[in-house]
Amino acid sequence: MPKKSSDGRGVESNEKALKFQEFLMENEINVFSTESVEDEYSTVIFRSRIETKGQILPMAVLIDTSIFTIIRTQIITGIPEEKREHIRAYLNELNAQYKVFKYYLRDDGAVYLDICLPFVEETFDSKMIQLMLSVLVQHLDAVYEDIMAQIWGKEPDAGKKI
Protein backbone atom coordinates (compact mmCIF):
# COMPACT_ATOMS: atom_id res chain seq x y z
CA MET A 1 0.00 0.00 0.00
CA PRO A 2 1.45 3.39 -0.96
CA LYS A 3 2.32 5.76 1.86
CA LYS A 4 0.14 8.82 2.21
CA SER A 5 1.58 12.22 2.93
CA SER A 6 -0.09 15.52 3.63
CA ASP A 7 3.07 17.61 3.75
CA GLY A 8 2.75 18.76 0.12
CA ARG A 9 5.96 17.15 -1.16
CA GLY A 10 3.96 15.22 -3.75
CA VAL A 11 2.63 18.40 -5.30
CA GLU A 12 6.12 19.81 -5.87
CA SER A 13 7.29 16.55 -7.46
CA ASN A 14 4.29 16.45 -9.80
CA GLU A 15 4.28 19.29 -12.33
CA LYS A 16 0.66 18.71 -13.41
CA ALA A 17 -0.58 18.71 -9.81
CA LEU A 18 1.37 21.91 -9.18
CA LYS A 19 -0.28 23.54 -12.21
CA PHE A 20 -3.72 22.46 -11.00
CA GLN A 21 -3.03 23.74 -7.49
CA GLU A 22 -1.89 27.09 -8.91
CA PHE A 23 -5.03 27.25 -11.08
CA LEU A 24 -7.19 26.65 -8.01
CA MET A 25 -5.41 29.39 -6.06
CA GLU A 26 -5.47 31.91 -8.93
CA ASN A 27 -9.20 31.35 -9.41
CA GLU A 28 -9.96 31.32 -5.67
CA ILE A 29 -11.39 27.82 -5.89
CA ASN A 30 -11.11 26.48 -2.35
CA VAL A 31 -13.31 23.39 -2.36
CA PHE A 32 -10.47 20.86 -2.54
CA SER A 33 -8.30 19.27 0.11
CA THR A 34 -5.00 17.86 -1.10
CA GLU A 35 -3.35 14.56 -0.28
CA SER A 36 -0.02 13.41 -1.65
CA VAL A 37 0.60 9.70 -2.07
CA GLU A 38 4.19 8.52 -1.92
CA ASP A 39 4.02 6.14 -4.86
CA GLU A 40 5.97 5.65 -8.08
CA TYR A 41 3.72 8.16 -9.89
CA SER A 42 3.86 10.99 -7.31
CA THR A 43 0.07 10.88 -7.14
CA VAL A 44 -1.72 13.89 -5.72
CA ILE A 45 -5.40 13.55 -4.80
CA PHE A 46 -7.55 16.67 -4.81
CA ARG A 47 -10.64 15.71 -2.78
CA SER A 48 -13.99 17.45 -2.86
CA ARG A 49 -17.71 16.69 -3.10
CA ILE A 50 -20.42 16.98 -5.71
CA GLU A 51 -24.04 17.70 -4.90
CA THR A 52 -26.76 16.11 -7.00
CA LYS A 53 -30.43 15.63 -6.26
CA GLY A 54 -29.89 16.56 -2.62
CA GLN A 55 -27.08 14.04 -2.14
CA ILE A 56 -23.44 14.85 -1.45
CA LEU A 57 -21.10 12.50 -3.31
CA PRO A 58 -17.36 12.19 -2.60
CA MET A 59 -15.27 13.17 -5.61
CA ALA A 60 -11.54 13.35 -6.26
CA VAL A 61 -9.22 14.47 -9.02
CA LEU A 62 -6.24 12.09 -9.14
CA ILE A 63 -3.24 13.66 -10.83
CA ASP A 64 -0.04 11.70 -11.24
CA THR A 65 2.99 11.63 -13.52
CA SER A 66 1.42 9.14 -15.94
CA ILE A 67 -0.45 10.53 -18.93
CA PHE A 68 -3.82 9.99 -17.24
CA THR A 69 -5.73 12.28 -14.91
CA ILE A 70 -8.81 10.71 -13.31
CA ILE A 71 -11.90 12.43 -11.96
CA ARG A 72 -13.50 9.82 -9.69
CA THR A 73 -16.90 10.07 -8.01
CA GLN A 74 -18.26 7.60 -5.49
CA ILE A 75 -21.92 7.07 -6.38
CA ILE A 76 -22.92 4.64 -3.61
CA THR A 77 -21.50 1.94 -1.36
CA GLY A 78 -22.98 -1.25 0.04
CA ILE A 79 -24.79 -2.69 -2.97
CA PRO A 80 -26.18 -6.02 -1.72
CA GLU A 81 -24.69 -9.13 -3.33
CA GLU A 82 -28.06 -10.19 -4.79
CA LYS A 83 -28.41 -6.89 -6.73
CA ARG A 84 -24.88 -6.66 -8.09
CA GLU A 85 -25.37 -8.57 -11.35
CA HIS A 86 -28.38 -6.43 -12.28
CA ILE A 87 -26.53 -3.23 -11.36
CA ARG A 88 -23.43 -4.33 -13.28
CA ALA A 89 -25.55 -4.86 -16.41
CA TYR A 90 -27.24 -1.47 -15.94
CA LEU A 91 -23.88 0.27 -15.51
CA ASN A 92 -22.63 -1.38 -18.70
CA GLU A 93 -25.64 0.11 -20.52
CA LEU A 94 -24.70 3.54 -19.17
CA ASN A 95 -21.09 3.00 -20.25
CA ALA A 96 -22.24 2.16 -23.78
CA GLN A 97 -24.36 5.31 -23.94
CA TYR A 98 -21.99 7.90 -22.47
CA LYS A 99 -18.57 8.22 -24.08
CA VAL A 100 -16.64 10.06 -21.40
CA PHE A 101 -18.17 8.45 -18.29
CA LYS A 102 -17.21 4.99 -17.07
CA TYR A 103 -19.19 3.44 -14.26
CA TYR A 104 -17.97 0.39 -12.41
CA LEU A 105 -19.06 -1.79 -9.53
CA ARG A 106 -16.27 -2.93 -7.23
CA ASP A 107 -16.22 -6.26 -5.44
CA ASP A 108 -17.06 -4.51 -2.17
CA GLY A 109 -20.37 -3.26 -3.59
CA ALA A 110 -19.30 0.33 -4.23
CA VAL A 111 -20.21 2.09 -7.49
CA TYR A 112 -17.79 4.63 -8.92
CA LEU A 113 -17.87 6.91 -11.93
CA ASP A 114 -14.59 7.81 -13.62
CA ILE A 115 -13.65 10.37 -16.23
CA CYS A 116 -10.19 9.76 -17.69
CA LEU A 117 -8.37 12.70 -19.27
CA PRO A 118 -5.03 12.21 -21.04
CA PHE A 119 -2.49 14.96 -20.34
CA VAL A 120 1.27 15.07 -20.59
CA GLU A 121 2.95 17.89 -18.65
CA GLU A 122 3.12 20.15 -21.71
CA THR A 123 -0.58 19.80 -22.55
CA PHE A 124 -2.02 19.70 -19.03
CA ASP A 125 -5.12 21.90 -18.92
CA SER A 126 -6.71 22.81 -15.60
CA LYS A 127 -9.59 24.51 -17.42
CA MET A 128 -10.46 21.19 -19.07
CA ILE A 129 -10.69 19.57 -15.63
CA GLN A 130 -12.94 22.42 -14.49
CA LEU A 131 -15.10 21.99 -17.61
CA MET A 132 -15.37 18.23 -17.11
CA LEU A 133 -16.40 18.76 -13.48
CA SER A 134 -19.24 20.92 -14.76
CA VAL A 135 -20.19 18.26 -17.33
CA LEU A 136 -20.06 15.66 -14.55
CA VAL A 137 -22.51 17.62 -12.40
CA GLN A 138 -24.90 18.01 -15.36
CA HIS A 139 -24.65 14.30 -16.12
CA LEU A 140 -25.34 13.26 -12.53
CA ASP A 141 -28.28 15.66 -12.33
CA ALA A 142 -29.72 13.87 -15.38
CA VAL A 143 -29.12 10.22 -14.39
CA TYR A 144 -28.65 9.97 -10.62
CA GLU A 145 -32.30 9.33 -9.75
CA ASP A 146 -32.53 6.58 -12.38
CA ILE A 147 -29.35 4.96 -11.09
CA MET A 148 -30.71 4.96 -7.57
CA ALA A 149 -34.06 3.60 -8.80
CA GLN A 150 -32.16 0.67 -10.33
CA ILE A 151 -30.24 0.10 -7.12
CA TRP A 152 -33.27 0.27 -4.86
CA GLY A 153 -35.49 -1.68 -7.26
CA LYS A 154 -37.88 1.16 -8.09
CA GLU A 155 -39.19 1.95 -11.54
CA PRO A 156 -37.00 4.53 -13.31
CA ASP A 157 -38.52 7.62 -14.90
CA ALA A 158 -40.51 6.29 -17.87
CA GLY A 159 -39.68 9.36 -19.94
CA LYS A 160 -35.94 8.74 -19.78
CA LYS A 161 -34.00 6.31 -21.89
CA ILE A 162 -30.70 4.76 -21.04
C-alpha positions as CSV (number, residue, x, y, z in Angstrom):
1,M,0.0,0.0,0.0
2,P,1.5,3.4,-1.0
3,K,2.3,5.8,1.9
4,K,0.1,8.8,2.2
5,S,1.6,12.2,2.9
6,S,-0.1,15.5,3.6
7,D,3.1,17.6,3.7
8,G,2.8,18.8,0.1
9,R,6.0,17.2,-1.2
10,G,4.0,15.2,-3.7
11,V,2.6,18.4,-5.3
12,E,6.1,19.8,-5.9
13,S,7.3,16.5,-7.5
14,N,4.3,16.5,-9.8
15,E,4.3,19.3,-12.3
16,K,0.7,18.7,-13.4
17,A,-0.6,18.7,-9.8
18,L,1.4,21.9,-9.2
19,K,-0.3,23.5,-12.2
20,F,-3.7,22.5,-11.0
21,Q,-3.0,23.7,-7.5
22,E,-1.9,27.1,-8.9
23,F,-5.0,27.3,-11.1
24,L,-7.2,26.7,-8.0
25,M,-5.4,29.4,-6.1
26,E,-5.5,31.9,-8.9
27,N,-9.2,31.4,-9.4
28,E,-10.0,31.3,-5.7
29,I,-11.4,27.8,-5.9
30,N,-11.1,26.5,-2.4
31,V,-13.3,23.4,-2.4
32,F,-10.5,20.9,-2.5
33,S,-8.3,19.3,0.1
34,T,-5.0,17.9,-1.1
35,E,-3.4,14.6,-0.3
36,S,0.0,13.4,-1.7
37,V,0.6,9.7,-2.1
38,E,4.2,8.5,-1.9
39,D,4.0,6.1,-4.9
40,E,6.0,5.6,-8.1
41,Y,3.7,8.2,-9.9
42,S,3.9,11.0,-7.3
43,T,0.1,10.9,-7.1
44,V,-1.7,13.9,-5.7
45,I,-5.4,13.6,-4.8
46,F,-7.6,16.7,-4.8
47,R,-10.6,15.7,-2.8
48,S,-14.0,17.5,-2.9
49,R,-17.7,16.7,-3.1
50,I,-20.4,17.0,-5.7
51,E,-24.0,17.7,-4.9
52,T,-26.8,16.1,-7.0
53,K,-30.4,15.6,-6.3
54,G,-29.9,16.6,-2.6
55,Q,-27.1,14.0,-2.1
56,I,-23.4,14.9,-1.4
57,L,-21.1,12.5,-3.3
58,P,-17.4,12.2,-2.6
59,M,-15.3,13.2,-5.6
60,A,-11.5,13.3,-6.3
61,V,-9.2,14.5,-9.0
62,L,-6.2,12.1,-9.1
63,I,-3.2,13.7,-10.8
64,D,0.0,11.7,-11.2
65,T,3.0,11.6,-13.5
66,S,1.4,9.1,-15.9
67,I,-0.5,10.5,-18.9
68,F,-3.8,10.0,-17.2
69,T,-5.7,12.3,-14.9
70,I,-8.8,10.7,-13.3
71,I,-11.9,12.4,-12.0
72,R,-13.5,9.8,-9.7
73,T,-16.9,10.1,-8.0
74,Q,-18.3,7.6,-5.5
75,I,-21.9,7.1,-6.4
76,I,-22.9,4.6,-3.6
77,T,-21.5,1.9,-1.4
78,G,-23.0,-1.2,0.0
79,I,-24.8,-2.7,-3.0
80,P,-26.2,-6.0,-1.7
81,E,-24.7,-9.1,-3.3
82,E,-28.1,-10.2,-4.8
83,K,-28.4,-6.9,-6.7
84,R,-24.9,-6.7,-8.1
85,E,-25.4,-8.6,-11.3
86,H,-28.4,-6.4,-12.3
87,I,-26.5,-3.2,-11.4
88,R,-23.4,-4.3,-13.3
89,A,-25.6,-4.9,-16.4
90,Y,-27.2,-1.5,-15.9
91,L,-23.9,0.3,-15.5
92,N,-22.6,-1.4,-18.7
93,E,-25.6,0.1,-20.5
94,L,-24.7,3.5,-19.2
95,N,-21.1,3.0,-20.3
96,A,-22.2,2.2,-23.8
97,Q,-24.4,5.3,-23.9
98,Y,-22.0,7.9,-22.5
99,K,-18.6,8.2,-24.1
100,V,-16.6,10.1,-21.4
101,F,-18.2,8.5,-18.3
102,K,-17.2,5.0,-17.1
103,Y,-19.2,3.4,-14.3
104,Y,-18.0,0.4,-12.4
105,L,-19.1,-1.8,-9.5
106,R,-16.3,-2.9,-7.2
107,D,-16.2,-6.3,-5.4
108,D,-17.1,-4.5,-2.2
109,G,-20.4,-3.3,-3.6
110,A,-19.3,0.3,-4.2
111,V,-20.2,2.1,-7.5
112,Y,-17.8,4.6,-8.9
113,L,-17.9,6.9,-11.9
114,D,-14.6,7.8,-13.6
115,I,-13.6,10.4,-16.2
116,C,-10.2,9.8,-17.7
117,L,-8.4,12.7,-19.3
118,P,-5.0,12.2,-21.0
119,F,-2.5,15.0,-20.3
120,V,1.3,15.1,-20.6
121,E,2.9,17.9,-18.6
122,E,3.1,20.1,-21.7
123,T,-0.6,19.8,-22.5
124,F,-2.0,19.7,-19.0
125,D,-5.1,21.9,-18.9
126,S,-6.7,22.8,-15.6
127,K,-9.6,24.5,-17.4
128,M,-10.5,21.2,-19.1
129,I,-10.7,19.6,-15.6
130,Q,-12.9,22.4,-14.5
131,L,-15.1,22.0,-17.6
132,M,-15.4,18.2,-17.1
133,L,-16.4,18.8,-13.5
134,S,-19.2,20.9,-14.8
135,V,-20.2,18.3,-17.3
136,L,-20.1,15.7,-14.5
137,V,-22.5,17.6,-12.4
138,Q,-24.9,18.0,-15.4
139,H,-24.7,14.3,-16.1
140,L,-25.3,13.3,-12.5
141,D,-28.3,15.7,-12.3
142,A,-29.7,13.9,-15.4
143,V,-29.1,10.2,-14.4
144,Y,-28.7,10.0,-10.6
145,E,-32.3,9.3,-9.7
146,D,-32.5,6.6,-12.4
147,I,-29.3,5.0,-11.1
148,M,-30.7,5.0,-7.6
149,A,-34.1,3.6,-8.8
150,Q,-32.2,0.7,-10.3
151,I,-30.2,0.1,-7.1
152,W,-33.3,0.3,-4.9
153,G,-35.5,-1.7,-7.3
154,K,-37.9,1.2,-8.1
155,E,-39.2,2.0,-11.5
156,P,-37.0,4.5,-13.3
157,D,-38.5,7.6,-14.9
158,A,-40.5,6.3,-17.9
159,G,-39.7,9.4,-19.9
160,K,-35.9,8.7,-19.8
161,K,-34.0,6.3,-21.9
162,I,-30.7,4.8,-21.0
